Amino acid sequence: MSAGTAFVNAIVEESVRQIRFGVLTIIVQDGKVVQLERTEKFQVQAVQNKTVQAEKINATVLERVREHICQEMTGMRYGQILVKIVNGRVNQIEKTEKRRWAGACGLDGEGI
């Protein structure tokens, strides 16, 4: 595992453990992770009343999430992976892949 991969894995793990409600976005360019975005949502009523307790994620689940993210990134040149977290649990993983063609251009010379 490269130092870059270990760093990304550490940030993903930390974010998944800390976010109660939100999204972790992993942005890939030229086959490499170039940016991580973390958006956390706070439900005011739940925070004030402390009625919603985030579930603790265990190591086995975290490893499966990490493996799934790596699997989705395999072969990806450009795109993003969204990890949606609800009540401290990974609820959904989405993949959006972009494909670029060097020869494709519009009427005025702009790209796709």
C-alpha positions as CSV (number, residue, x, y, z in Angstrom):
1,M,0.0,0.0,0.0
2,S,1.4,3.4,-1.0
3,A,1.7,6.3,1.4
4,G,-1.0,8.1,-0.6
5,T,-3.4,5.2,-0.4
6,A,-2.8,4.8,3.3
7,F,-3.5,8.5,3.8
8,V,-6.8,8.4,1.9
9,N,-7.8,5.2,3.8
10,A,-7.1,7.0,7.1
11,I,-9.2,10.0,6.2
12,V,-12.0,7.9,4.9
13,E,-12.0,5.8,8.1
14,E,-11.9,8.9,10.4
15,S,-14.7,10.6,8.4
16,V,-16.9,7.5,8.5
17,R,-16.4,7.2,12.2
18,Q,-17.1,10.9,13.0
19,I,-20.0,11.8,10.7
20,R,-23.5,11.2,12.0
21,F,-25.5,12.5,9.0
22,G,-23.7,13.6,5.9
23,V,-21.7,12.7,2.8
24,L,-18.0,11.9,2.1
25,T,-17.1,12.6,-1.5
26,I,-13.9,11.2,-3.0
27,I,-12.9,12.9,-6.2
28,V,-10.6,11.0,-8.7
29,Q,-8.6,12.5,-11.6
30,D,-6.1,10.7,-13.8
31,G,-6.8,7.6,-11.7
32,K,-5.7,9.2,-8.4
33,V,-7.6,10.6,-5.5
34,V,-7.1,14.4,-5.7
35,Q,-9.7,15.7,-3.3
36,L,-11.9,14.6,-0.4
37,E,-14.9,16.6,0.6
38,R,-16.8,16.0,3.9
39,T,-20.3,17.4,4.3
40,E,-22.0,16.9,7.7
41,K,-25.6,17.8,8.4
42,F,-26.9,18.5,11.9
43,Q,-30.5,17.9,12.7
44,V,-31.2,20.7,15.2
45,Q,-34.0,19.0,17.0
46,A,-32.0,15.8,17.5
47,V,-29.0,17.7,18.6
48,Q,-30.9,19.8,21.1
49,N,-32.8,16.8,22.6
50,K,-30.0,14.3,22.1
51,T,-32.7,11.9,21.0
52,V,-30.8,10.3,18.1
53,Q,-27.7,8.4,19.1
54,A,-25.2,7.6,16.4
55,E,-24.4,3.9,16.0
56,K,-20.8,3.0,16.4
57,I,-19.3,1.4,13.3
58,N,-17.3,-1.8,14.0
59,A,-14.0,-2.7,12.4
60,T,-15.5,-5.4,10.2
61,V,-18.0,-3.1,8.7
62,L,-15.4,-0.4,8.2
63,E,-13.2,-2.9,6.4
64,R,-16.0,-3.9,4.0
65,V,-16.8,-0.2,3.3
66,R,-13.1,0.4,2.6
67,E,-12.9,-2.7,0.3
68,H,-16.1,-1.6,-1.6
69,I,-14.7,1.9,-2.1
70,C,-11.4,0.5,-3.5
71,Q,-13.4,-1.8,-5.8
72,E,-15.5,1.1,-7.1
73,M,-12.3,3.1,-7.8
74,T,-10.5,0.3,-9.6
75,G,-10.1,1.4,-13.2
76,M,-11.7,4.8,-12.6
77,R,-9.9,7.6,-14.4
78,Y,-12.2,10.6,-13.7
79,G,-15.2,10.7,-11.4
80,Q,-16.3,10.6,-7.8
81,I,-17.5,8.2,-5.1
82,L,-20.1,9.4,-2.6
83,V,-20.4,7.7,0.7
84,K,-23.7,8.6,2.4
85,I,-23.9,8.3,6.1
86,V,-27.1,8.2,8.1
87,N,-27.1,8.0,11.9
88,G,-23.4,7.1,12.0
89,R,-23.8,4.2,9.5
90,V,-22.8,4.0,5.9
91,N,-26.2,3.9,4.1
92,Q,-25.2,4.1,0.5
93,I,-22.2,4.3,-1.9
94,E,-22.6,6.0,-5.3
95,K,-20.2,6.1,-8.2
96,T,-20.2,8.7,-10.9
97,E,-17.6,8.1,-13.6
98,K,-16.7,10.5,-16.3
99,R,-15.0,9.5,-19.6
100,R,-13.1,12.0,-21.6
101,W,-12.3,11.8,-25.3
102,A,-9.4,13.8,-26.7
103,G,-10.9,14.1,-30.2
104,A,-14.5,15.1,-29.1
105,C,-15.3,18.8,-29.6
106,G,-18.3,20.9,-30.3
107,L,-19.1,23.3,-33.1
108,D,-17.0,26.1,-31.6
109,G,-14.1,23.8,-30.6
110,E,-15.1,23.3,-26.9
111,G,-15.0,19.9,-25.4
112,I,-17.9,17.8,-24.3
